[in-house]
């Protein structure tokens, strides 16, 4: 490890960027930084932390994420209903109602859903902390339409790859430019639209900081235009 220099990390960076995006490279290097930090501080190793810190990483591109209209949702759901696996359409509806990540949806067990209390438990999340979230009336209806008297196991019995491919087919059939993760953006934005406070939305979304949450909140421009028009009239 003492022989590793900045040029070695730079070469690795250039090779990786031929096949992955800068955002992915940053995540991978964060793992490496943590490993080097642990080896240096806790194990007493001589590690090339400075050499890695001197390597420049291309900035991550940020794209505008617009709101998903009801028309786009209707087209996407119609296409999803054409899929042989009913989990595709159900996952889309559930994502819009709960704001859950794809991994959280796939990890949801019927034992974590309490329809009497209108809430569900997310045991494993991206930030490593479980959370309890409330269910909207429509989300309760969705669950009741799927649950059986002896419902056990996964709420969405489908693999990660199966859901990904099914969503991509539905998206192509509906002819809409949309990522599954965009459903989470829309769900969180809708929570603010109905008047929930920042702490209330954080409870549902699982974001630990306001800066993280702000990247997921996208006000409805048309609604803002209407508010500005009313204000001018007054």
N, C-alpha and C positions, 0 to 999 in steps of 0.2 A: 504493500500500500504506500510505502514511502516513495516509491518510484513513480507514482501517478502524478502527472502535471496538468496544468490548465489546458494545454493543447490536447491531452487525451480526452478530457471531458468535452472539449470543443468538437473533436472528431466524432465522439459519440452523439453529441447534439445534432450535428449535421446529418449523420447516418439515420437517426431516428426521425428527423423532420422530413425525410423522403417518403415516409410511410404513415406518419401520424401528424396530428394537428399540434400547434404550440400549446394549447390548453392541456392536451394529454401529456405532452412532454413535461410541462410544469408539475403535473400531479405525480409523474414518475420520479422526477428529480426531488420532489418533496419527501418521498419515501427514502430516497438515497441520503438526503440531508439528515433526516431523522436517524437513520442507521449510523451515519458517521458521527453525529452528535452523541449518540448513546455510547458508541465505541470509545470516543475520546474522553467523555466525562465520567462514565461509570466503569469502564474497563481499563482505562489508562493507556489506550492504544495511541500511537502516533498516526493521525489520520489527516488526509488532504482536504480539510474543510475550506481553507482559504482558496485552494486551487479551484474548487467547485464554485465558490462565491464569486470568483473573478470572471466566470463564463457568462456571457450575455445570452438571454433567452428572448426570442421575438415576442413582441406584445401580443396578447390575446385579442382577437377581433371581437368587438361587441356589436351585435345586430339588434335592430329595432324589432321588438316583439309586439305585434298589434293585437287587438282584441279579436276574439273569435265570434263571429256573428251567429245568430240563431239559424240563418240560412245555411251556413257552412256546417254547423253541427248537425242539422237535419240531413244534409247530403252525406256526411260522413257516417251517420248512424244507419241511413238507408243502405249504404254500401256494406257496412259491417253486418247488417242483418242478412246479407246474401252469403256470408261466410258459413261454412259448415259447423264451425265451433261457436256456440252462443256466447262463449266467454269474451269474444272480441267486443261485441256491442255492449255487453254488461260492464266490461272494464272501462269503456269510454264514458258511459253514463255515471259510473261510480266515481271515476276520476274527477268529473265535473262537479259532482255533488260534495265530495269530501276534500279535494285538493291533495289526495295522497299520491306519493310517488309510485312509479311502476313496481319497484321492488317491494314497497309496503303493501300494495294491492296483492301481489303474488304471494306474500308471506302471511296474508290474513287468514286466520282460522275461524271456523264457525263458533268455536268456544270463546273467541274474543269479541263477538258481536252480542250486545245486550239490547234487544229491541224493546224490552219493557222500559228500560231507563233511557232509551234512544241515545246510545253511545257505543263506541267501540274502542278497543285497546290496540294500539300499535306497539308491538313488543320490540321490534327491531327497526331502527330508523337510521338515517344517514349520519346524524350527529351522535349516535350511540346511546341515546336516551329514549326510553319508552314514553308514550304519551297517550292520554285518553282524550278523544275528540267527540263532540256532540254530533248527532245525526239530524239532518234536515227532514222534514216530513216526506219529501220525495225520495230521499235516501232510504228511509224506513220502508217505503212502498217497494223500492227496488229489492231490498233484502227479503222482504216478505214474499215477493214473487219468485224467489229462488230457493228459499229455505224449505226444508221438508221436516216431518215430525221427528226424524232421527238423523238430522243433519250433523255430520261430523267431518273433520278434516278440512282441507283447503276450500275457501270460498270460491277461488278461481283455479280449478284443476287444469292448469295449462302451464307449459314450460315458458321460460323467458324468451327463448327463440320462437316458440309457437305464437306467443302474443306479438312479438316484434314483426314476424312475417305476416300475420293476420292483419295487423294494423296497416302495414305497408300496402297490402293488397287492397284494403278498404280505401286507403288514401288515394291510391292510383285510380281505383274505380270511380271515386267521387271527384277526382281531378282537383284536389285541394292540396296546397302546400302547407303541411302541418307536421309537427313532431308530436309524439305522445306526450312529451314533457310540457308542450305548450298547453295541454289541458290543465295542468297544475297552475300555470300562470293565469289562465282564464278563471279558474275556480277561486283563486286567492283574490283576484281583482273583483270578482263578483261579491265576495265577502265584504269588501270595503264599500261597494256600491249600495249594499243594503244597510250600511250604517254601523257595522261592527268597529270597535276600537282597535288600536294597534295591539294591545295585550291580548285581546280576544282572538284576533287573527293569528297572532304568534302561537297561541295555544293550539289552534287547529293545524297550522302549517308546520309547526315544529322548528321554525327559525329562531335561533337564540339571540340574534342581534338585529337591530333595525336596519343596518346596512345590507344584511342578507335579505331581509324581507322586502326592502325597497326595490330590489331587482326583479321581484315577482309581481309588484303592484303596478298595473297599467290602467290609469283612469280612462273612461270612455270619452273620447274627444267630442263626439256629437253631444253627449250629455253636458259637457263643460261649455260647449258653444251655447247651448240652450240656457244654462245658468247665467252666462255672461250677457246674453240678450235680455233676460229678465231684469238683471241688475241695471242695465243701461236704460230700460224703460222706466224703472223706478226713479 
